[in-house]
Amino acid sequence: MKPAEYQTQLIKDLAQKHSLPVCKVEEIVYSQSALLRQVMEDGNNEGVRFPYFGVFEVSKKVLRRQDEIAKRSRESAEDNG
């Protein structure tokens, strides 16, 4: 079974088990991903903890790279300004 098929089947099983419409279960499943994405894009560099699932945070390597790009951008603006 492909991952997408497995996910679809899992959502259907959860909907049946909890007597919920499939669309509600999909909303629950996908809302956590949307929240995680929103927090990460806000750039506050805080980890997000999902109970029983773990902590998600931006890697230190990515943060360093972003800092380097911002520093170069500032320096370039100062040289041109």
N, C-alpha and C positions, 0 to 999 in steps of 0.2 A: 504494500500500500504506500502511495506517495505521501509526503508530508502534508500537502494541501488536502488530500482526501482524508487523511487521519484527523486533521484538525476539524474538518467539516463533520466527520462522523462523531468526534468527541463533543462538539457543540450540540449536535442533535441528541446524543445520549444524555448530556447534562440537562438539556431542555426537558426531555422526557422524565428523567429522574426527579427533577424539581418542579414539574408541572408548570413550566414557563414557556412562553412562545420562543421560538428559535431566535427571532430578532432581538429579544431582550437578552438572551444569553450571549449573542454576538456583541451586543452593546457593552455588556459587562467585560467580556474577554478583551475587546479592542480598546476600551476606554483606558485601561492601565497603560497600554503602549502609547496612546496619545498623550496621557499625562506625563509619562517619562520623557517623551520627545519634547514636549513643551518646556519642562523644567530644564532639560539639557540645553535647549536652544536659548533660554533666558540668560545663560552664561554666568550663573552665580556660583558654579563649580562645587555645589553641594551634592552629596550622594543622595539617592532616592532609595528608600528601603521598602520592599514589598514583603509583607509578612509571609513566612514559609517559602520565600523564593530567593531572597538575597538583596544585596545592596548594589545599585548601579551607579557608577560615577565615571566622569571623564578621565581617561588615562593621563598620567603625568607627562607622558611623551607628547600627547596632543596639546596639553596646556602649554608646555615649553614651546612647541611649534607656533602656537597662536601668539604667545608673547614675543617670539622672534619676529614674526610678521608685523605685529603692531609696532614694535620698536623700529624696524626698518621703515615702515610707513611714516612714523613720526619724524625720523631723521631725514627722510626724503622731502617731507613737507617743509622742514626747517631749512634745508639746503635750497629749496626752490622759493622759499618765502622771503 
